[in-house]
Amino acid sequence: MLLTVAAAIFVFGLLVLFHELGHFITAKLTGMRVDEFAIGFGPKIFRVRYGETVYSLRAIPLGGFNDIAGMDPSDNQAGERGYCEKPVLSRMIVILAGSAMNFILPIMIFFGVYCFQGVANPSPDAVLGAVVDDMPAQKAGLQDGDKILSINGEPIATWDEFTTKLSEDTEANPVVIQYERNSQVAEVEVTPTIEKSTGRVLIGVQRFMNYESQGIFSSFAMALEHTQEILAMMLNALAGLVMSPSGAAVTGPIGIAKMAGQVATLGFIPLLNFAALLSLNLGIINLLPVPALDGGHFVGLVIEAVRGKPLSPKALMYTQRVGIALLLILTVVVTAKDIVNVFFK
């Protein structure tokens, strides 16, 4: 439980920090006055003033915000430094900068992983690279680095043979696994579990990876390519969700926190990779043309640029209310779904 909480705080904090940092930096560069830069919501647990800006850390680590003066034209106390007084292009840059940072963060993460750890190449041997905590393999006594020799007396030579043999029994009956550790041969009985969402037979192990170090330029090129590939897959998945909105693939903060805890058991690098995936998700979602999201604000600015004047205060109020209502409904639905999946399944 403690690992799950810590992993969730780390992931949410990292994503929010970079997103809000994008808004903050571009607001400063375009001459806007930023009264507060906050990570989290709710009561302040830490605050410090530097220049005209208060930097704060708040109790609920599920978001953050920049208090940019003049976001509400009727309450602009910053004069020409208010958001509403800046050219449309400057406001567009500030609005899009949050999502832009969410696209940049994965490139930085992948670059660091490739540069310092290397590129992972799966070993063909039946050697355990990682044993997940609280899963059947770990409970039976298997450890990282164990070499699998046989299952139920049938010899195992490769990882593919190992996974194929495990998946043959869809009833998840106990299996006897013979393994080698430190030149000593032993046996354990493992009772697999079945993953409800996919029906896969699992014992909680990952294959051993060989890591090949990369240079700086090669790491950057690979990070950029990997980010583009994931982004393309996410956009295709989003298009599929729009065309067939079953809601099965939608997960809220509780579900994400649970996944962060599960990934954290595999190590810090997998957790960073998980954060990179979520960052891309956050960047895409925030660009959707929904009022109250960055994409909705951007559409409003496009309309203002075409019309030569902003929408009326009444029109802005109604669109914001619709956007907030949609987000609240979605939040309630996915939270209820997460609670059912996490606590009742």
ChimeraX attribute file (.defattr): number of C-alpha atoms within 10 A of each C-alpha:
attribute: neighborCount
match mode: 1-to-1
recipient: residues
	/A:1	8
	/A:2	8
	/A:3	14
	/A:4	19
	/A:5	13
	/A:6	14
	/A:7	24
	/A:8	25
	/A:9	17
	/A:10	16
	/A:11	23
	/A:12	23
	/A:13	18
	/A:14	18
	/A:15	25
	/A:16	24
	/A:17	21
	/A:18	21
	/A:19	28
	/A:20	22
	/A:21	21
	/A:22	21
	/A:23	25
	/A:24	23
	/A:25	15
	/A:26	19
	/A:27	25
	/A:28	14
	/A:29	11
	/A:30	17
	/A:31	14
	/A:32	26
	/A:33	23
	/A:34	23
	/A:35	17
	/A:36	20
	/A:37	23
	/A:38	23
	/A:39	26
	/A:40	22
	/A:41	16
	/A:42	12
	/A:43	11
	/A:44	14
	/A:45	11
	/A:46	11
	/A:47	14
	/A:48	11
	/A:49	12
	/A:50	8
	/A:51	7
	/A:52	10
	/A:53	16
	/A:54	16
	/A:55	16
	/A:56	19
	/A:57	19
	/A:58	18
	/A:59	13
	/A:60	15
	/A:61	18
	/A:62	17
	/A:63	17
	/A:64	23
	/A:65	18
	/A:66	19
	/A:67	16
	/A:68	24
	/A:69	22
	/A:70	22
	/A:71	14
	/A:72	13
	/A:73	13
	/A:74	9
	/A:75	11
	/A:76	17
	/A:77	13
	/A:78	17
	/A:79	13
	/A:80	14
	/A:81	20
	/A:82	22
	/A:83	26
	/A:84	22
	/A:85	17
	/A:86	15
	/A:87	11
	/A:88	19
	/A:89	13
	/A:90	17
	/A:91	23
	/A:92	17
	/A:93	17
	/A:94	24
	/A:95	24
	/A:96	21
	/A:97	24
	/A:98	26
	/A:99	26
	/A:100	20
	/A:101	23
	/A:102	29
	/A:103	24
	/A:104	18
	/A:105	22
	/A:106	24
	/A:107	24
	/A:108	16
	/A:109	18
	/A:110	25
	/A:111	25
	/A:112	18
	/A:113	21
	/A:114	22
	/A:115	20
	/A:116	15
	/A:117	14
	/A:118	18
	/A:119	18
	/A:120	14
	/A:121	11
	/A:122	14
	/A:123	16
	/A:124	14
	/A:125	18
	/A:126	23
	/A:127	24
	/A:128	20
	/A:129	19
	/A:130	21
	/A:131	24
	/A:132	22
	/A:133	14
	/A:134	12
	/A:135	17
	/A:136	20
	/A:137	22
	/A:138	18
	/A:139	16
	/A:140	16
	/A:141	12
	/A:142	24
	/A:143	17
	/A:144	17
	/A:145	17
	/A:146	20
	/A:147	25
	/A:148	25
	/A:149	21
	/A:150	20
	/A:151	20
	/A:152	13
	/A:153	11
	/A:154	12
	/A:155	14
	/A:156	21
	/A:157	16
	/A:158	16
	/A:159	21
	/A:160	14
	/A:161	16
	/A:162	20
	/A:163	15
	/A:164	10
	/A:165	15
	/A:166	19
	/A:167	16
	/A:168	10
	/A:169	13
	/A:170	13
	/A:171	12
	/A:172	18
	/A:173	12
	/A:174	14
	/A:175	16
	/A:176	15
	/A:177	23
	/A:178	21
	/A:179	21
	/A:180	16
	/A:181	14
	/A:182	8
	/A:183	8
	/A:184	7
	/A:185	13
	/A:186	12
	/A:187	18
	/A:188	16
	/A:189	17
	/A:190	21
	/A:191	18
	/A:192	23
	/A:193	19
	/A:194	15
	/A:195	10
	/A:196	9
	/A:197	7
	/A:198	7
	/A:199	12
	/A:200	15
	/A:201	21
	/A:202	18
	/A:203	22
	/A:204	17
	/A:205	21
	/A:206	16
	/A:207	20
	/A:208	22
	/A:209	17
	/A:210	13
	/A:211	14
	/A:212	13
	/A:213	16
	/A:214	18
	/A:215	12
	/A:216	14
	/A:217	11
	/A:218	14
	/A:219	23
	/A:220	19
	/A:221	13
	/A:222	18
	/A:223	22
	/A:224	17
	/A:225	14
	/A:226	16
	/A:227	23
	/A:228	14
	/A:229	11
	/A:230	15
	/A:231	18
	/A:232	12
	/A:233	12
	/A:234	16
	/A:235	13
	/A:236	12
	/A:237	13
	/A:238	17
	/A:239	12
	/A:240	12
	/A:241	15
	/A:242	11
	/A:243	9
	/A:244	9
	/A:245	12
	/A:246	10
	/A:247	12
	/A:248	10
	/A:249	9
	/A:250	15
	/A:251	16
	/A:252	17
	/A:253	15
	/A:254	18
	/A:255	17
	/A:256	18
	/A:257	20
	/A:258	19
	/A:259	16
	/A:260	26
	/A:261	19
	/A:262	17
	/A:263	20
	/A:264	21
	/A:265	18
	/A:266	17
	/A:267	12
	/A:268	12
	/A:269	16
	/A:270	15
	/A:271	22
	/A:272	22
	/A:273	16
	/A:274	18
	/A:275	23
	/A:276	26
	/A:277	19
	/A:278	18
	/A:279	26
	/A:280	25
	/A:281	19
	/A:282	18
	/A:283	24
	/A:284	19
	/A:285	16
	/A:286	21
	/A:287	20
	/A:288	15
	/A:289	16
	/A:290	21
	/A:291	23
	/A:292	18
	/A:293	18
	/A:294	23
	/A:295	21
	/A:296	20
	/A:297	22
	/A:298	23
	/A:299	17
	/A:300	19
	/A:301	20
	/A:302	16
	/A:303	14
	/A:304	14
	/A:305	14
	/A:306	10
	/A:307	10
	/A:308	10
	/A:309	11
	/A:310	17
	/A:311	14
	/A:312	8
	/A:313	11
	/A:314	9
	/A:315	11
	/A:316	15
	/A:317	12
	/A:318	12
	/A:319	16
	/A:320	18
	/A:321	14
	/A:322	15
	/A:323	17
	/A:324	16
	/A:325	14
	/A:326	14
	/A:327	16
	/A:328	11
	/A:329	11
	/A:330	14
	/A:331	15
	/A:332	12
	/A:333	15
	/A:334	19
	/A:335	18
	/A:336	14
	/A:337	18
	/A:338	20
	/A:339	14
	/A:340	11
	/A:341	12
	/A:342	12
	/A:343	7
	/A:344	7
	/A:345	7
